[in-house]
Amino acid sequence: MQNVLSGLRVVEGSAFVAAPSGGMTLAQLGADVIRFDPIQGGIDYRRWPVTKNNESIYWQSLNKGKRSIAVDFKSPEGRELLTQLITAPGDDCGLFLTNFPARGWLADEQLRAHRDDLIYLNLTGDRHGGSALDYTVNSRLGLPYLTGEPSNKKFAEGKPINNPLPAWDVIAGQHIAIGLLAAERLRTRTGKGQFVKLALADVALATMGHLGYIGEVMINHEDRQPLGNHIYGTFGRDFKSRDGRRVMIVGVSANQWQAILKVTGQEQAIRELGKSMQLDFDQEGDRYSGREEICKLLEPWFADRDYQPLTEQLEAAGVCWGKYQTVSELVATDPECSTDNPLFEEIHQPGIGTYLMPQNPLGFTAADRGPVCPAPRLGQHTDEILADILGLSSGEIARYRDNGIVAG
């Protein structure tokens, strides 16, 4: 943890990936992020992957560094407590993020009646307030049709392949963190709070626009086709070594491209290929156009070498390359995924066990890194939050506990 946001308090009501990851980002930068959940845990409290004891590794991983309060917010008393927590006075609080529907007791006008300068960020599935998940958004964008090997079938008849990475959730989580900090800066300057809208589908659509996918179709009037493991618009592909291992090499820049030619000894052959195809392989786009024939020239060099000496040669030549490995191999053998990397610490997570946990990857030179903070147990901080922030006495807290309004 790096305490660059020390003193800032954010209240979070969330489920799944995007909203919890936004809160976790702020917590790992030093903000006091208080997550509220139902007393028995929310919809994602037991989400896979889970341990043999049905403890969610997923939930714990997305809630590192937060505090937890467990409240029955179906009850009027529970809702009142959370309303007071969300709208508590102070210059460094009054920030709320959620992907719960902004209606009823969580309607903006209801909460803002208690604090006019409230910063309230609400994540929805789409801009109409409808439900959506990363995979339903991704399927709509057309990207699953770009994954996989080229096919003779028409584009729309091909088999879509889903990506297991919930990219839009992760990007939306970063937008949540940025959005809250931007709104907090505006409030510091003007004194004005606001309701900030963010839709998962719009995050994905904006990214498609930023990366040129939308412009490509509108200007060139054609869909991009699946490319297998080639990289669109440049040179890059996987190659197999003699002992069956695979590496990915990339020649985006001129230096990267020249390193590939040098280590494989194919400068002259590639030059002659370019002339025969009327392509200039010093140009990135021409390397893409000639990718299949280029690969035919390079494949024998890789196939004639075992993985270890092959990768040593790639490294010595300055080739941009990466190895293919499973997640198990990453964890077991890769020093970058270990405590050799300052990003990671081995931390004991109550209920789960001891395993590698990452810091936030930002490295602030003006702030020392503190230890990684594990996720809280459900309701772990209920009493201290009620006492320290809402000012309740021990007797009042006991009454709420006895009536089943809070737990932890």
C-alpha positions in Angstrom: 0.0 0.0 0.0 1.2 3.5 -0.8 -0.5 6.3 1.2 -0.9 8.9 -1.5 -4.7 9.1 -0.8 -4.4 8.9 3.0 -7.3 10.7 4.7 -9.7 10.1 1.8 -12.8 8.0 2.7 -14.9 6.2 0.1 -18.0 4.1 0.8 -18.5 1.2 -1.6 -21.6 -1.0 -2.2 -20.7 -3.4 -4.9 -20.6 -6.9 -6.5 -18.7 -8.7 -9.2 -15.5 -7.2 -10.8 -15.7 -3.6 -12.0 -16.9 -1.7 -8.9 -14.9 -3.8 -6.3 -11.8 -3.4 -8.4 -12.3 0.4 -8.5 -12.6 0.5 -4.7 -9.6 -1.8 -4.3 -7.5 0.5 -6.5 -8.3 3.5 -4.2 -7.7 1.4 -1.1 -4.3 0.3 -2.3 -3.4 3.9 -2.8 -4.2 4.7 0.8 -7.8 5.7 0.8 -10.1 4.4 3.6 -12.5 2.3 1.5 -15.5 1.0 3.5 -17.4 -1.8 1.8 -20.9 -2.6 3.0 -22.5 -6.1 2.5 -25.6 -8.0 3.6 -25.0 -9.8 6.9 -24.7 -13.2 5.0 -22.6 -11.8 2.2 -23.7 -10.5 -1.2 -24.3 -12.2 -4.5 -20.6 -12.7 -5.2 -19.5 -13.6 -1.7 -19.0 -17.3 -2.6 -18.1 -16.7 -6.3 -15.6 -19.1 -7.8 -12.7 -19.8 -7.5 -13.3 -21.0 -4.0 -11.3 -23.1 -1.5 -12.3 -26.6 -0.4 -14.1 -24.8 2.5 -16.1 -22.7 0.0 -14.2 -19.5 0.8 -14.1 -17.2 -2.3 -10.5 -16.5 -3.4 -12.2 -14.2 -6.0 -14.0 -12.1 -3.4 -11.0 -11.8 -1.1 -8.7 -10.9 -4.0 -10.9 -8.0 -5.1 -11.3 -6.5 -1.7 -7.8 -6.1 -0.4 -7.1 -3.2 1.9 -10.8 -2.3 2.5 -12.8 -2.2 5.7 -16.0 -4.2 6.0 -19.3 -3.5 7.6 -22.2 -6.0 7.5 -25.7 -4.5 7.6 -29.2 -5.7 7.0 -30.0 -3.0 4.5 -33.4 -4.5 3.8 -34.4 -3.0 7.1 -35.2 0.7 7.6 -32.7 0.9 10.4 -29.9 -0.7 8.3 -30.6 1.7 5.5 -30.5 4.7 7.8 -27.2 3.6 9.2 -25.7 3.3 5.7 -27.2 6.6 4.6 -25.5 8.2 7.5 -22.2 6.5 6.6 -22.4 7.5 3.0 -23.2 11.1 3.7 -21.1 11.6 6.9 -19.7 15.1 7.1 -16.1 16.0 6.4 -14.0 17.4 3.6 -12.3 14.1 2.8 -15.4 11.9 2.8 -18.8 12.0 1.1 -17.7 9.8 -1.8 -19.8 6.8 -2.7 -19.4 4.2 -5.5 -21.8 1.4 -6.3 -23.1 -0.7 -9.1 -26.4 -1.3 -7.2 -29.4 0.4 -8.9 -29.6 4.1 -8.0 -33.2 4.0 -6.8 -35.2 3.8 -3.6 -33.0 4.6 -0.6 -29.9 4.7 -3.0 -31.5 7.2 -5.3 -29.2 10.2 -5.8 -31.9 12.7 -4.6 -32.5 10.6 -1.4 -28.8 10.6 -0.5 -28.1 14.2 -1.6 -30.9 15.4 0.7 -28.5 14.5 3.5 -25.3 15.9 1.9 -25.6 18.3 -1.1 -21.9 18.0 -2.0 -22.0 14.2 -2.2 -19.9 12.6 -4.9 -21.9 9.6 -6.1 -20.6 7.3 -8.9 -23.0 4.8 -10.2 -21.9 2.0 -12.6 -24.6 0.4 -14.8 -24.6 -2.2 -17.4 -25.6 0.1 -20.3 -26.5 3.8 -20.6 -30.2 3.0 -20.2 -29.6 1.5 -16.7 -30.0 -2.0 -18.0 -28.1 -5.1 -16.9 -24.9 -6.2 -18.7 -21.8 -8.2 -17.9 -18.4 -8.2 -19.5 -19.2 -11.2 -21.7 -22.5 -9.8 -23.0 -20.9 -6.5 -23.8 -17.9 -8.2 -25.5 -20.1 -10.4 -27.7 -21.9 -7.3 -28.9 -18.7 -5.6 -30.0 -17.7 -8.3 -32.5 -14.4 -9.1 -30.8 -15.1 -12.8 -30.3 -15.2 -13.1 -34.1 -11.7 -11.8 -34.3 -10.3 -14.5 -32.0 -9.1 -17.8 -33.5 -7.7 -19.1 -36.7 -8.6 -17.6 -40.1 -11.6 -19.4 -41.7 -13.0 -19.8 -45.2 -16.4 -19.1 -43.8 -18.0 -15.7 -44.1 -17.3 -13.5 -41.1 -20.8 -13.7 -39.6 -20.8 -17.5 -40.0 -17.6 -18.1 -38.1 -17.5 -19.5 -34.6 -17.0 -16.8 -32.0 -14.5 -17.4 -29.2 -14.9 -15.7 -25.9 -11.8 -14.2 -24.2 -11.6 -15.4 -20.5 -10.2 -12.0 -19.4 -13.0 -9.6 -18.3 -11.3 -6.7 -19.9 -14.2 -4.2 -19.8 -14.8 -4.9 -16.1 -11.1 -4.2 -15.3 -11.0 -1.0 -17.4 -14.3 0.2 -15.9 -12.8 -0.3 -12.5 -10.0 2.0 -13.4 -12.5 4.5 -14.7 -14.3 4.4 -11.4 -11.2 5.3 -9.5 -10.3 8.1 -11.9 -13.9 9.4 -12.0 -14.1 9.6 -8.2 -10.7 11.4 -7.9 -11.6 13.8 -10.7 -15.0 14.6 -9.1 -13.2 15.1 -5.7 -10.8 17.5 -7.3 -13.6 19.5 -8.8 -15.4 19.6 -5.4 -12.2 20.8 -3.7 -12.1 23.7 -6.2 -15.8 24.6 -6.4 -17.5 23.0 -3.4 -19.9 21.1 -5.7 -20.7 17.4 -5.5 -22.3 15.5 -8.3 -23.8 12.3 -9.6 -21.4 10.5 -11.9 -22.8 8.0 -14.4 -20.7 5.2 -15.9 -21.9 2.4 -18.1 -19.9 -0.8 -18.7 -21.1 -0.9 -22.3 -19.9 2.7 -22.9 -16.5 1.9 -21.5 -16.2 -0.9 -24.1 -17.6 1.2 -26.9 -15.3 4.1 -26.2 -12.3 1.8 -26.2 -13.4 0.3 -29.5 -13.5 3.9 -30.9 -10.1 4.8 -29.3 -8.4 1.8 -30.8 -9.7 2.5 -34.3 -12.1 -0.5 -34.7 -15.1 1.7 -35.4 -13.3 4.1 -37.7 -11.9 1.1 -39.6 -15.3 -0.2 -40.5 -16.8 3.2 -41.3 -13.9 4.3 -43.5 -12.7 1.0 -45.1 -16.2 -0.6 -45.2 -15.0 -4.0 -44.1 -14.7 -6.2 -41.0 -11.4 -7.3 -39.7 -10.9 -11.0 -40.0 -9.5 -13.5 -37.4 -5.8 -13.8 -37.6 -4.8 -16.7 -35.4 -1.8 -15.6 -33.4 -0.6 -12.9 -35.8 -0.8 -9.3 -34.7 -3.0 -7.0 -36.8 -1.1 -4.3 -38.8 2.4 -5.4 -37.8 4.6 -8.5 -37.5 4.3 -10.9 -34.6 3.4 -14.5 -34.2 4.2 -17.6 -32.1 6.9 -20.1 -33.2 7.5 -23.7 -32.0 10.9 -24.9 -30.8 12.3 -28.4 -31.6 11.3 -29.6 -28.1 7.7 -28.4 -28.5 7.8 -25.2 -26.5 6.4 -22.0 -28.0 7.5 -18.4 -27.9 5.9 -15.2 -29.2 8.1 -12.7 -31.1 7.1 -9.2 -32.1 8.7 -6.9 -34.6 6.7 -3.6 -34.2 9.6 -1.1 -34.2 12.5 -1.0 -36.6 14.9 -2.2 -34.0 12.7 -5.1 -33.0 12.4 -6.1 -36.6 16.2 -5.9 -37.3 16.8 -8.0 -34.2 14.6 -10.8 -35.5 16.4 -10.7 -38.9 19.8 -10.7 -37.2 19.3 -13.6 -34.9 17.7 -15.8 -37.5 20.2 -14.9 -40.2 17.4 -14.2 -42.7 18.3 -10.7 -43.7 19.1 -11.5 -47.3 16.2 -14.0 -47.8 13.7 -11.5 -46.3 15.1 -8.7 -48.6 14.6 -11.0 -51.7 11.1 -11.9 -50.5 10.2 -8.3 -50.2 11.3 -7.6 -53.7 9.4 -10.6 -55.1 6.2 -9.5 -53.3 6.8 -5.8 -54.1 6.7 -5.0 -50.4 9.1 -3.0 -48.3 9.5 -4.9 -45.0 11.1 -1.9 -43.4 7.5 -0.7 -43.3 5.4 -2.1 -40.5 2.2 -2.4 -42.7 4.2 -4.3 -45.4 5.5 -6.7 -42.8 1.9 -7.4 -41.9 0.9 -7.9 -45.5 3.8 -10.4 -46.0 3.3 -12.1 -42.7 2.6 -15.6 -44.0 5.6 -15.8 -46.3 7.9 -14.2 -43.7 6.8 -16.9 -41.2 7.6 -19.6 -43.6 11.2 -18.4 -43.8 11.5 -18.0 -40.0 9.9 -21.3 -38.9 12.8 -23.6 -39.7 15.2 -21.6 -37.5 12.9 -22.1 -34.5 12.1 -25.7 -35.3 15.8 -26.5 -35.4 16.6 -25.4 -31.9 15.6 -26.4 -28.4 13.8 -23.9 -26.2 16.6 -23.0 -23.8 19.4 -22.2 -26.3 16.8 -20.6 -28.6 15.6 -18.2 -26.0 19.1 -17.3 -24.9 19.8 -16.3 -28.5 16.7 -14.2 -28.7 17.6 -12.5 -25.4 21.2 -11.8 -26.5 20.0 -10.3 -29.8 17.5 -8.0 -28.2 14.4 -9.6 -29.7 11.1 -8.7 -28.2 9.8 -12.1 -27.2 7.7 -13.9 -24.6 7.3 -17.5 -23.5 4.0 -19.4 -23.5 3.3 -20.9 -20.1 0.3 -22.0 -18.0 -0.7 -20.1 -14.9 0.7 -22.9 -12.8 4.0 -22.5 -14.5 3.9 -18.7 -14.0 3.3 -19.2 -10.3 5.8 -22.1 -9.8 8.8 -21.0 -11.9 8.6 -17.3 -13.0 10.6 -15.0 -10.8 8.4 -12.0 -11.9 5.5 -13.7 -10.2 7.3 -14.1 -6.8 8.6 -12.0 -4.0 11.7 -11.3 -6.1 9.3 -8.7 -7.7 8.6 -5.9 -5.2 5.0 -5.9 -6.6 4.3 -9.1 -4.6 4.2 -10.2 -0.9 3.2 -13.5 0.6 0.3 -12.5 2.8 -1.9 -14.6 5.0 -5.6 -14.1 4.1 -7.8 -15.3 7.0 -10.1 -18.1 5.9 -8.1 -18.7 2.7 -4.4 -19.3 3.5 -1.0 -17.7 2.6 -0.4 -16.7 -1.0 1.1 -14.0 -3.2 -0.8 -10.7 -3.2 0.1 -7.8 -5.4 0.5 -4.1 -4.6 -0.9 -1.5 -6.9 1.5 -1.5 -9.8 1.9 2.3 -9.7 5.2 3.3 -8.0 5.2 6.7 -6.4 8.7 7.9 -5.6 7.4 10.4 -3.0 5.5 7.7 -1.0 7.0 4.6 0.6 5.4 1.2 0.0 3.7 -0.2 3.0 2.7 -3.8 3.4 -0.1 -5.4 1.2 -3.3 -5.4 3.3 -5.4 -8.5 2.9 -9.2 -8.3 2.4 -11.3 -8.0 5.6 -13.5 -10.7 6.9 -17.2 -10.0 6.3 -18.3 -7.4 8.8 -14.8 -7.3 10.5 -14.9 -3.5 11.1 -18.6 -3.1 11.9 -18.3 -2.0 15.5 -15.4 0.4 14.9 -17.1 2.1 11.9 -20.3 2.6 13.9 -18.4 4.0 16.9 -15.7 6.1 15.2 -17.6 7.5 12.2 -21.3 7.4 13.3 -20.5 8.1 17.0 -22.7 5.3 18.3 -22.2 4.1 21.9 -21.4 0.5 22.8 -25.0 0.2 24.1 -26.5 1.4 20.8 -24.2 -1.0 18.8 -25.2 -3.9 21.0 -28.9 -3.1 20.4 -28.3 -3.1 16.6 -26.5 -6.4 16.9 -29.2 -8.0 19.1 -31.9 -6.9 16.6 -30.0 -8.4 13.7 -29.4 -5.0 12.0 -25.6 -5.3 11.9 -23.1 -8.2 12.4 -19.4 -8.9 12.2 
